[in-house]
Amino acid sequence: MIYDWSRKQAHINGNQTAVSLNDEKITYGELESESNKLAGMLIRHNLSPGDRVGLFMEKTPKTIIAMLGITKAGGVYVPLDPHSPTERVAKIIKSSKPSLFFVDHDTTHQFQNIIHSDPETGLIPWIWWSAESLLHGDDFPPQFIYKDIKSQKNEAYQVIRNPARAAHILFTSGSTGQPKGVVITHANIEAFINWAVPFFNMKQGEHTSCHSPLHFDLSTFDIYGAFASGAHLHLVPAGISTDPKKLSAFILENKLNQWFSVPSALSYLAKFQVVPKGGYPDLKRLIWCGEVFPVPALQYWMRNLPDVQFTNLYGPTEATIASSYYTVREHPDNLTEIPIGEPCSNEKLLVLDKDLCQKKIGEVGDLYIEGSGLSPGYWQDIDKTKAAFFRYTNVEGRRERIYKTGDLASLGKDGLIYFHGRSDYQIKSRGYRIELGEIEAALGQDEMLREYAVVPVHIDGFDGTAIGCAYVGTSMKNGVLAPLLKQKLKDKIPSYMMPQVWQEYDLLPRNGNGKIDRKILSDQFQQKPRPQ
Ligand code: AMP
């Protein structure tokens, strides 16, 4: 179970720091005892095995305590993004039906907005998970507060010991406008961590990063990889993620041995050339996942850090963190394309055609994943689960469960898999997974628009993919509409989904079938100068 790693560290390295954020630090011993006490408290408050618990909190050591306490009590945690608009968080709450919420000092205001927007949510019991005094609790008081656990018994709770049970549900963008919940089991997480920790040679006492938000599964590796190896996990404070100089200083001053993030974060540092002259003397590994790392940015990193191991991880949330890897062997000057590599142990990557037959070497086909990382499916959505996860007969005649990633790939002569983009309208922008359909669904509710299309805009160099919105208004002309539409979208979609480029048309271009020609629109956006 995912709480076993930190439990073991508490026994052997109890006084070592487990997690820190700025000046706040907790040891493995404290992590274990506080999460045990919380588990006892949750059991006493009737949390039943399999109950969902919404984590409406910033990424702090206390949030990590909550994750462990909830799973020890048999619950399933659902990280909610406190920076998402109220309407979107409300959709995730409606779908996951949590029995409880955790709320902290920094998210209380937003939590109040959610409660006021939806009276049903207001009836769900909540927990004040902050050392600070309670704010806004008078009209509907919390079940208990953080300080209440201090007097509880420190017992090694483990209500469920079945790795096939869900550990957490991660909500990702959905093409119809409804975010999709990916159910991830303890066994899914264990399979990846048990491969990754020895592969990366992670060691007790090392310093590792946690840059990704908690609703994004890169953080699952950060947290449980650190605990499995006995490392000190450094949570990157939200405020410095967008400041390249501060982010660089964070790596240097915390003597990080491992950095793991989406490439966008690394491209950003490369763009501003902030890697110090002497590099980062303690850094051993730089790992990325989630999107293509633009070659110029990777070259910058490799030239500045010649002794660091650079590894590309590939994989969707549905197959848990990552399913394949490639450690870059080439000299930076010879880099052209970075493969997504070969499967992690207990995983298989298959490049198949429409009839699920294997494609020949060099041919591009649909990429499927088989193995122990595969999620049981989407939360309470049998149709979507059946469409993406199914059984097929492999070359040896065995029936295996596979997941259709929606990615296009080919198998190279070198035995490695190469990524060729998507076969649908899902994109990655600044590391975030976005269904363009979710943005269109949010626009769809607008009477000012006759028609519209949201398309990817591929940018060369460091920046990756941007989002473009082409639209035809019902009346207003000459760009007056775009600011109004942006204003409306702000309440419906997170800021990372906001289109950066807008173009008004009299009529959107069509292809031979009469459908909107998204390729032409993408190309036209690409040729336009972009705002910085
Ligand atoms: P997510 O579920 O957010 O991890 O997004 C999964 C999708 O991100 C995959 O299906 C790919 O389209 C893309 N992706 C993940 N890792 C990589 C990578 N290393 N290189 C290129 N694309 C990637």
Residues whose N, C-alpha, C, O or C-beta is under 5 A from the ligand:
A	BS01	AMP	C289 G290 E291 V292 N312 L313 Y314 G315 P316 T317 T405 D407 F419 R433
